[in-house]
Amino acid sequence: ITYAYVNGVGLDADTVILLIKAALGKKTYAEFMLEVNKVLHIDPVTDIADHWGHDYIIEAYYLGIVVGYDDRTFRPDEHVSRAEFVTMLWRAAGEPKVEGELDFADAESFEDWYVDAVLWGVETGVIVGFEDHTFRPDDEISRAQMATFVYRYMKDVKGYYFGYLSPVTFK
């Protein structure tokens, strides 16, 4: 599909995006699209206009980290599952190609849309599963699990050095 013509040359969506990126200089595509969104007031999802996380959701959307649902909603106040969260991290890492099979006891129940993300999570050490050798993809992710996944992602995938860390305990 041709989206624009420049000097008689038809441009497809991927080419238009490349041209926008080149014209942006130091701005990212996501930052640029957030500005476009603010001017045009057209959200890629329909249920975030008045949500406190609007700009963060838009930026994550244009970074390709989140996509929303087929009905064009984002459902920002719903719980996030373990499968959804590891998929967001996998997308943030650039959706690296993975091969292999999952060895979790509950792997037969996994849905196709997150299998590669879980495989990547296991390969990188971001996820390890539970003592009963399950991953429980549909379980709501806890803050502790989310923090653990992000810590492992930052340290082991991105190579971030946190310096000396002392243990923290919560009541």
Contact map, one row per residue, 1 for C-alpha under 8 A:
111000000001100000000000000000000000000000000000000000000000000000000000000000000000000000000000000000000000000000000000000000000000000000000000000000000000000000000000000
111110000111100000000000000000000000000000000000000000000000000000000000000000000000000000000000000000000000000000000000000000000000000000000000000000000000000000000000000
111110000111100100000000000000000000000000000000000000000000000000000000000000000000000000000000000000000000000000000000000000000000000000000000000000000000000000000000000
011111000111000100000000000000000000000000000000000000000000000000000000000000000000000000000000000000000000000000000000000000000000000000000000000000000000000000000000000
011111111110000000000000000000000000000000000000000000000000000000000000000000000000000000000000000000000000000000000000000000000000000000000000000000000000000000000000000
000111111110000000000000000000000000000000000000000000000000000000000000000000000000000000000000000000000000000000000000000000000000000000000000000000000000000000000000000
000011111000000000000000000000000000000000000000000000000000000000000000000000000000000000000000000000000000000000000000000000000000000000000000000000000000000000000000000
000011111100000000000000000000000000000000000000000000000000000000000000000000000000000000000000000000000000000000000000000000000000000000000000000000000000000000000000000
000011111110000000000000000000000000000000000000000000000000000000000000000000000000000000000000000000000000000000000000000000000000000000000000000000000000000000000000000
011111011111000000000000000000000000000000000000000000000000000000000000000000000000000000000000000000000000000000000000000000000000000000000000000000000000000000000000000
011111001111101100000000000000000000000000000000000000000000000000000000000000000000000000000000000000000000000000000000000000000000000000000000000000000000000000000000000
111100000111111100000000000000000000000000000000000000000000000000000000000000000000000000000000000000000000000000000000000000000000000000000000000000000000000000000000000
111000000011111110000000000000000000000000000000000000000000000000000000000000000000000000000000000000000000000000000000000000000000000000000000000000000000000000000000000
000000000001111111000000000000000000000000000000000000000000000000000000000000000000000000000000000000000000000000000000000000000000000000000000000000000000000000000000000
000000000011111111100000000000000000000000000000000000000000000000000000000000000000000000000000000000000000000000000000000000000000000000000000000000000000000000000000000
001100000011111111110000000000000000000000000000000000000000000000000000000000000000000000000000000000000000000000000000000000000000000000000000000000000000000000000000000
000000000000111111111000000000000000000000000000000000000000000000000000000000000000000000000000000000000000000000000000000000000000000000000000000000000000000000000000000
000000000000011111111100000000000000000000000000000000000000000000000000000000000000000000000000000000000000000000000000000000000000000000000000000000000000000000000000000
000000000000001111111110000000000000000000000000000000000000000000000000000000000000000000000000000000000000000000000000000000000000000000000000000000000000000000000000000
000000000000000111111111000010000000000000000000000000000000000000000000000000000000000000000000000000000000000000000000000000000000000000000000000000000000000000000000000
000000000000000011111111101110000000000000000000000000000000000000000000000000000000000000000000000000000000000000000000000000000000000000000000000000000000000000000000000
000000000000000001111111100000000000000000000000000000000000000000000000000000000000000000000000000000000000000000000000000000000000000000000000000000000000000000000000000
000000000000000000111111100000000000000000000000000000000000000000000000000000000000000000000000000000000000000000000000000000000000000000000000000000000000000000000000000
000000000000000000011111111110010000000000000000000000000000000000000000000000000000000000000000000000000000000000000000000000000000000000000000000000000000000000000000000
000000000000000000001111111000000000000000000000000000000000000000000000000000000000000000000000000000000000000000000000000000000000000000000000000000000000000000000000000
000000000000000000000001111100000000000000000000000000000000000000000000000000000000000000000000000000000000000000000000000000000000000000000000000000000000000000000000000
000000000000000000001001111110110000000000000000000000000000000000000000000000000000000000000000000000000000000000000000000000000000000000000000000000000000000000000000000
000000000000000000001001011111110000000000000000000000000000000000000000000000000000000000000000000000000000000000000000000000000000000000000000000000000000000000000000000
000000000000000000011001001111111000000000000000000000000000011000000000000000000000000000000000000000000000000000000000000000000000000000000000000000000000000000000000000
000000000000000000000000000111111100000000000000000000000111111000000000000000000000000000000000000000000000000000000000000000000000000000000000000000000000000000000000000
000000000000000000000000001111111110000000000000000000000010000000000000000000000000000000000000000000000000000000000000000000000000000000000000000000000000000000000000000
000000000000000000000001001111111111000000000000000000000000000000000000000000000000000000000000000000000000000000000000000000000000000000000000000000000000000000000000000
000000000000000000000000000011111111100000000000000000000010010000000000000000000000000000000000000000000000000000000000000000000000000000000000000000000000000000000000000
000000000000000000000000000001111111110000000000000000100110000000000000000000000000000000000000000000000000000000000000000000000000000000000000000000000000000000000000000
000000000000000000000000000000111111111000000000000000000000000000000000000000000000000000000000000000000000000000000000000000000000000000000000000000000000000000000000000
000000000000000000000000000000011111111110000000000000000000000000000000000000000000000000000000000000000000000000000000000000000000000000000000000000000000000000000000000
000000000000000000000000000000001111111111100000000000000000000000000000000000000000000000000000000000000000000000000000000000000000000000000000000000000000000000000000000
000000000000000000000000000000000111111111000000000000000000000000000000000000000000000000000000000000000000000000000000000000000000000000000000000000000000000000000000000
000000000000000000000000000000000011111110000000000000000000000000000000000000000000000000000000000000000000000000000000000000000000000000000000000000000000000000000000000
000000000000000000000000000000000001111111000000000000000000000000000000000000000000000000000000000000000000000000000000000000000000000000000000000000000000000000000000000
000000000000000000000000000000000001111111100000000000000000000000000000000000000000000000000000000000000000000000000000000000000000000000000000000000000000000000000000000
000000000000000000000000000000000000110111110000000000000000000000000000000000000000000000000000000000000000000000000000000000000000000000000000000000000000000000000000000
000000000000000000000000000000000000100011111101100000000100000000000000000000000000000000000000000000000000000000000000000000000000000000000000000000000000000000000000000
000000000000000000000000000000000000000001111100000000000100000000000001000000000000000000000000000000000000000000000000000000000000000000000000000000000000000000000000000
000000000000000000000000000000000000000000111111000000000000000000010001110000000000000000000000000000000000000000000000000000000000000000000000000000000000000000000000000
000000000000000000000000000000000000000000111111100000000000000000000001110000000000000000000000000000000000000000000000000000000000000000000000000000000000000000000000000
000000000000000000000000000000000000000000001111100000000000000000000000111100000000000000000000000000000000000000000000000000000000000000000000000000000000000000000000000
000000000000000000000000000000000000000000101111111011000000000000000000011100000000000000000000000000000000000000000000000000000000000000000000000000000000000000000000000
000000000000000000000000000000000000000000100111111001000000000000000000000000000000000000000000000000000000000000000000000000000000000000000000000000000000000000000000000
000000000000000000000000000000000000000000000001111101000000000000000000000000000000000000000000000000000000000000000000000000000000000000000000000000000000000000000000000
000000000000000000000000000000000000000000000001111111000000000000000000000100000000000000000000000000000000000000000000000000000000000000000000000000000000000000000000000
000000000000000000000000000000000000000000000000011111000000000000000000000000000000000000000000000000000000000000000000000000000000000000000000000000000000000000000000000
000000000000000000000000000000000000000000000001001111111000000000000000000000000000000000000000000000000000000000000000000000000000000000000000000000000000000000000000000
000000000000000000000000000000000000000000000001111111111100000000000000000000000000000000000000000000000000000000000000000000000000000000000000000000000000000000000000000
000000000000000000000000000000000100000000000000000011111110000000000000000000000000000000000000000000000000000000000000000000000000000000000000000000000000000000000000000
000000000000000000000000000000000000000000000000000011111111000000000000000000000000000000000000000000000000000000000000000000000000000000000000000000000000000000000000000
000000000000000000000000000000000000000000000000000011111111100001000000000000000000000000000000000000000000000000000000000000000000000000000000000000000000000000000000000
000000000000000000000000000001000100000000110000000001111111110000000000000000000000000000000000000000000000000000000000000000000000000000000000000000000000000000000000000
000000000000000000000000000001101100000000000000000000111111111000000000000000000000000000000000000000000000000000000000000000000000000000000000000000000000000000000000000
000000000000000000000000000001000000000000000000000000011111111111000000000000000000000000000000000000000000000000000000000000000000000000000000000000000000000000000000000
000000000000000000000000000001000000000000000000000000001111111111100000000000000000000000000000000000000000000000000000000000000000000000000000000000000000000000000000000
000000000000000000000000000011001000000000000000000000000111111110000000000000000000000000000000000000000000000000000000000000000000000000000000000000000000000000000000000
000000000000000000000000000011000000000000000000000000000011111111000000000000000000000000010000000000000000000000000000000000000000000000000000000000000000000000000000000
000000000000000000000000000000000000000000000000000000000001111111100000000000000000000000110000000000000000000000000000000000000000000000000000000000000000000000000000000
000000000000000000000000000000000000000000000000000000000001111111100000000000000000000110110000000000000000000000000000000000000000000000000000000000000000000000000000000
000000000000000000000000000000000000000000000000000000001001101111110000000000000000000100000000000000000000000000000000000000000000000000000000000000000000000000000000000
000000000000000000000000000000000000000000000000000000000000100111111000010000000000000000000000000000000000000000000000000000000000000000000000000000000000000000000000000
000000000000000000000000000000000000000000001000000000000000000001111101111000000000000000000000000000000000000000000000000000000000000000000000000000000000000000000000000
000000000000000000000000000000000000000000000000000000000000000000111111110000000000000000000000000000000000000000000000000000000000000000000000000000000000000000000000000
000000000000000000000000000000000000000000000000000000000000000000011111100000000000000000000000000000000000000000000000000000000000000000000000000000000000000000000000000
000000000000000000000000000000000000000000000000000000000000000000001111100000000000000000000000000000000000000000000000000000000000000000000000000000000000000000000000000
000000000000000000000000000000000000000000011100000000000000000000011111110000000000000000000000000000000000000000000000000000000000000000000000000000000000000000000000000
000000000000000000000000000000000000000000001110000000000000000000011111111000000000000000000000000000000000000000000000000000000000000000000000000000000000000000000000000
000000000000000000000000000000000000000000001111000000000000000000111001111100000000000000000000000000000000000000000000000000000000000000000000000000000000000000000000000
000000000000000000000000000000000000000000000011000000000000000000010000111111000000000000000000000000000000000000000000000000000000000000000000000000000000000000000000000
000000000000000000000000000000000000000000000011001000000000000000000000011111000000000000000000000000000000000000000000000000000000000000000000000000000000000000000000000
000000000000000000000000000000000000000000000000000000000000000000000000001111100000000000000000000000000000000000000000000000000000000000000000000000000000000000000000000
000000000000000000000000000000000000000000000000000000000000000000000000001111110000000000000000000000000000000000000000000000000000000000000000000000000000000000000000000
000000000000000000000000000000000000000000000000000000000000000000000000000011111000000000000000000000000000000000000000000000000000000000011000000000000000000000000000000
000000000000000000000000000000000000000000000000000000000000000000000000000001111101100000000000000000000000000000000000000000000000000000011000000000000000000000000000000
000000000000000000000000000000000000000000000000000000000000000000000000000000111111100000000000000000000000000000000000000000000000000011111000000000000000000000000000000
000000000000000000000000000000000000000000000000000000000000000000000000000000011111110000000000000000000000000000000000000000000000000111111000000000000000000000000000000
000000000000000000000000000000000000000000000000000000000000000000000000000000001111111000000000000000000000000001001100000000000000000011000000000000000000000000000000000
000000000000000000000000000000000000000000000000000000000000000000000000000000011111111100000000000000000000000001000000000000000000000010000000000000000000000000000000000
000000000000000000000000000000000000000000000000000000000000000000000000000000011111111110000000000000000000000000000000000000000000000000001000010000000000000000000000000
000000000000000000000000000000000000000000000000000000000000000000000000000000000111111111000000000000000000000000001100100000000000000000000000000010000000000000000000000
000000000000000000000000000000000000000000000000000000000000000000000000000000000011111111100000000000000000000001001100000000000000000000000000000000000000000000000000000
000000000000000000000000000000000000000000000000000000000000000011000000000000000001111111110000000000000000000000000000000000000000000000000000000000000000000000000000000
000000000000000000000000000000000000000000000000000000000000000010000000000000000000111111111000000000000000000000000000000000000000000000000000000001001000000000000000000
000000000000000000000000000000000000000000000000000000000000000000000000000000000000011111111111000000000000000000001001100000000000000000000000000000000000000000000000000
000000000000000000000000000000000000000000000000000000000000000110000000000000000000001111111110000000000000000000001000000000000000000000000000000000000000000000000000000
000000000000000000000000000000000000000000000000000000000000001110000000000000000000000111111110000000000000000000000000000000000000000000000000000000000000000000000000000
000000000000000000000000000000000000000000000000000000000000000000000000000000000000000011111111000000000000000000000000000000000000000000000000000000000000000000000000000
000000000000000000000000000000000000000000000000000000000000000000000000000000000000000001111111000000000000000000000000000000000000000000000000000000000000000000000000000
000000000000000000000000000000000000000000000000000000000000000000000000000000000000000001111111100000000000000000001000000000000000000000000000000000000000000000000000000
000000000000000000000000000000000000000000000000000000000000000000000000000000000000000001001111110000000000000000000001000000000000000000000000000000000000000000000000000
000000000000000000000000000000000000000000000000000000000000000000000000000000000000000000000011111000000000000000010001000000000000000000000000000000000000000000000000000
000000000000000000000000000000000000000000000000000000000000000000000000000000000000000000000001111100000000000000010011000000000000000000000000000000000000000000000000000
000000000000000000000000000000000000000000000000000000000000000000000000000000000000000000000000111110000000000000010010000000000000000000000000000000000000000000000000000
000000000000000000000000000000000000000000000000000000000000000000000000000000000000000000000000011111000000000000000010000000000000000000000000000000000000000000000000000
000000000000000000000000000000000000000000000000000000000000000000000000000000000000000000000000001111100000000000000010000000000000000000000000000000000000000000000000000
000000000000000000000000000000000000000000000000000000000000000000000000000000000000000000000000000111110010000000000110000000000000000000000000000000000000000000000000000
000000000000000000000000000000000000000000000000000000000000000000000000000000000000000000000000000011111010000000000000000000000000000000000000000000000000000000000000000
000000000000000000000000000000000000000000000000000000000000000000000000000000000000000000000000000001111110000000000000000000001000111000000000000000000000000000000000000
000000000000000000000000000000000000000000000000000000000000000000000000000000000000000000000000000000111111000000000000000000000001111000000000000000000000000000000000000
000000000000000000000000000000000000000000000000000000000000000000000000000000000000000000000000000000011111110000000000000000000000011100000000000000000000000000000000000
000000000000000000000000000000000000000000000000000000000000000000000000000000000000000000000000000001111111110000000000000000000000011000000000000000000000000000000000000
000000000000000000000000000000000000000000000000000000000000000000000000000000000000000000000000000000001111110000000000000000000000000000000000000000000000000000000000000
000000000000000000000000000000000000000000000000000000000000000000000000000000000000000000000000000000000111111000000000000000000000000000000000000000000000000000000000000
000000000000000000000000000000000000000000000000000000000000000000000000000000000000000000000000000000000111111101100000000000000000000010000000000000000000000000000000000
000000000000000000000000000000000000000000000000000000000000000000000000000000000000000000000000000000000000111111100000000000000000000000000000000000000000000000000000000
000000000000000000000000000000000000000000000000000000000000000000000000000000000000000000000000000000000000011111110000000000000000000000000000000000000000000000000000000
000000000000000000000000000000000000000000000000000000000000000000000000000000000000000000000000000000000000001111110000000000000000000000000000000000000000000000000000000
000000000000000000000000000000000000000000000000000000000000000000000000000000000011001000000000000000000000011111111100000000000000000000000000000000000000000000000000000
000000000000000000000000000000000000000000000000000000000000000000000000000000000000000000000000000000000000011111111110000000000000000000000000000000000000000000000000000
000000000000000000000000000000000000000000000000000000000000000000000000000000000000000000000000111000000000000111111111000000000000000000000000000000000000000000000000000
000000000000000000000000000000000000000000000000000000000000000000000000000000000010011001100010000000000000000001111111100000000000000000000000000000000000000000000000000
000000000000000000000000000000000000000000000000000000000000000000000000000000000010011000000000000001000000000001111111110000100000000000000000000000000000000000000000000
000000000000000000000000000000000000000000000000000000000000000000000000000000000000000000000000011111000000000000111111111000000000000000000000000000000000000000000000000
000000000000000000000000000000000000000000000000000000000000000000000000000000000000000001000001110000000000000000011111111100000000000000000000000000000000000000000000000
000000000000000000000000000000000000000000000000000000000000000000000000000000000000010001000000000000000000000000001111111111110000000000000000000000000000000000000000000
000000000000000000000000000000000000000000000000000000000000000000000000000000000000000000000000000000000000000000000111111111110000000000000000000000000000000000000000000
000000000000000000000000000000000000000000000000000000000000000000000000000000000000000000000000000000000000000000000011111111000000000000000000000000000000000000000000000
000000000000000000000000000000000000000000000000000000000000000000000000000000000000000000000000000000000000000000000001111111100000000000000000000000001001100000000000000
000000000000000000000000000000000000000000000000000000000000000000000000000000000000000000000000000000000000000000000000111111110000000000000000000000010001000000000000000
000000000000000000000000000000000000000000000000000000000000000000000000000000000000000000000000000000000000000000000000111111110000000000000000000111011001000000000000000
000000000000000000000000000000000000000000000000000000000000000000000000000000000000000000000000000000000000000000000100110111111000000000000000000010000000000000000000000
000000000000000000000000000000000000000000000000000000000000000000000000000000000000000000000000000000000000000000000000110011111100001000000000000000000000000000000000000
000000000000000000000000000000000000000000000000000000000000000000000000000000000000000000000000000000010000000000000000000000111110111100000000000000000000000000000000000
000000000000000000000000000000000000000000000000000000000000000000000000000000000000000000000000000000000000000000000000000000011111111000000000000000000000000000000000000
000000000000000000000000000000000000000000000000000000000000000000000000000000000000000000000000000000000000000000000000000000001111110000000000000000000000000000000000000
000000000000000000000000000000000000000000000000000000000000000000000000000000000000000000000000000000001000000000000000000000000111110000000000000000000000000000000000000
000000000000000000000000000000000000000000000000000000000000000000000000000000000000000000000000000000011000000000000000000000001111111000000000000000000000000000000000000
000000000000000000000000000000000000000000000000000000000000000000000000000000000000000000000000000000011110000000000000000000001111111100000000000000000000000000000000000
000000000000000000000000000000000000000000000000000000000000000000000000000000000000000000000000000000011110000000000000000000011100111110000000000000000000000000000000000
000000000000000000000000000000000000000000000000000000000000000000000000000000000100000000000000000000000100000000000000000000001000011111100000000000000000000000000000000
000000000000000000000000000000000000000000000000000000000000000000000000000000001111000000000000000000000000010000000000000000000000001111100000000000000000000000000000000
000000000000000000000000000000000000000000000000000000000000000000000000000000001110000000000000000000000000000000000000000000000000000111110000000000000000000000000000000
000000000000000000000000000000000000000000000000000000000000000000000000000000001100000000000000000000000000000000000000000000000000000111111000000000000000000000000000000
000000000000000000000000000000000000000000000000000000000000000000000000000000111100000000000000000000000000000000000000000000000000000001111100000000000000000000000000000
000000000000000000000000000000000000000000000000000000000000000000000000000000111100100000000000000000000000000000000000000000000000000000111110110000000000000000000000000
000000000000000000000000000000000000000000000000000000000000000000000000000000000000000000000000000000000000000000000000000000000000000000011111110000000000000000000000000
000000000000000000000000000000000000000000000000000000000000000000000000000000000000000000000000000000000000000000000000000000000000000000001111111000000000000000000000000
000000000000000000000000000000000000000000000000000000000000000000000000000000000000000000000000000000000000000000000000000000000000000000000111111100000000000000000000000
000000000000000000000000000000000000000000000000000000000000000000000000000000000000000000000000000000000000000000000000000000000000000000001111111110000000000000000000000
000000000000000000000000000000000000000000000000000000000000000000000000000000000000100000000000000000000000000000000000000000000000000000001111111111000000000000000000000
000000000000000000000000000000000000000000000000000000000000000000000000000000000000000000000000000000000000000000000000000000000000000000000011111111100000000000000000000
000000000000000000000000000000000000000000000000000000000000000000000000000000000000000000000000000000000000000000000000000001000000000000000001111111110000000000000000000
000000000000000000000000000000000000000000000000000000000000000000000000000000000000010000000000000000000000000000000000000001100000000000000000111111111000000000000000000
000000000000000000000000000000000000000000000000000000000000000000000000000000000000000010000000000000000000000000000000000001000000000000000000011111111100000000000000000
000000000000000000000000000000000000000000000000000000000000000000000000000000000000000000000000000000000000000000000000000000000000000000000000001111111110000000000000000
000000000000000000000000000000000000000000000000000000000000000000000000000000000000000000000000000000000000000000000000000011000000000000000000000111111111100000000000000
000000000000000000000000000000000000000000000000000000000000000000000000000000000000000010000000000000000000000000000000000101000000000000000000000011111111110000000000000
000000000000000000000000000000000000000000000000000000000000000000000000000000000000000000000000000000000000000000000000000000000000000000000000000001111111111100000000000
000000000000000000000000000000000000000000000000000000000000000000000000000000000000000000000000000000000000000000000000000000000000000000000000000000111111111111000000000
000000000000000000000000000000000000000000000000000000000000000000000000000000000000000000000000000000000000000000000000000111000000000000000000000000011111111100000000000
000000000000000000000000000000000000000000000000000000000000000000000000000000000000000000000000000000000000000000000000000100000000000000000000000000011111111000000000000
000000000000000000000000000000000000000000000000000000000000000000000000000000000000000000000000000000000000000000000000000000000000000000000000000000001111111100000000000
000000000000000000000000000000000000000000000000000000000000000000000000000000000000000000000000000000000000000000000000000000000000000000000000000000000111111110000000000
000000000000000000000000000000000000000000000000000000000000000000000000000000000000000000000000000000000000000000000000000000000000000000000000000000000111011111000000000
000000000000000000000000000000000000000000000000000000000000000000000000000000000000000000000000000000000000000000000000000000000000000000000000000000000010001111100000000
000000000000000000000000000000000000000000000000000000000000000000000000000000000000000000000000000000000000000000000000000000000000000000000000000000000010000111111000000
000000000000000000000000000000000000000000000000000000000000000000000000000000000000000000000000000000000000000000000000000000000000000000000000000000000000000011111000000
000000000000000000000000000000000000000000000000000000000000000000000000000000000000000000000000000000000000000000000000000000000000000000000000000000000000000001111100000
000000000000000000000000000000000000000000000000000000000000000000000000000000000000000000000000000000000000000000000000000000000000000000000000000000000000000001111110000
000000000000000000000000000000000000000000000000000000000000000000000000000000000000000000000000000000000000000000000000000000000000000000000000000000000000000000011111000
000000000000000000000000000000000000000000000000000000000000000000000000000000000000000000000000000000000000000000000000000000000000000000000000000000000000000000001111100
000000000000000000000000000000000000000000000000000000000000000000000000000000000000000000000000000000000000000000000000000000000000000000000000000000000000000000000111110
000000000000000000000000000000000000000000000000000000000000000000000000000000000000000000000000000000000000000000000000000000000000000000000000000000000000000000000011111
000000000000000000000000000000000000000000000000000000000000000000000000000000000000000000000000000000000000000000000000000000000000000000000000000000000000000000000001111
000000000000000000000000000000000000000000000000000000000000000000000000000000000000000000000000000000000000000000000000000000000000000000000000000000000000000000000000111
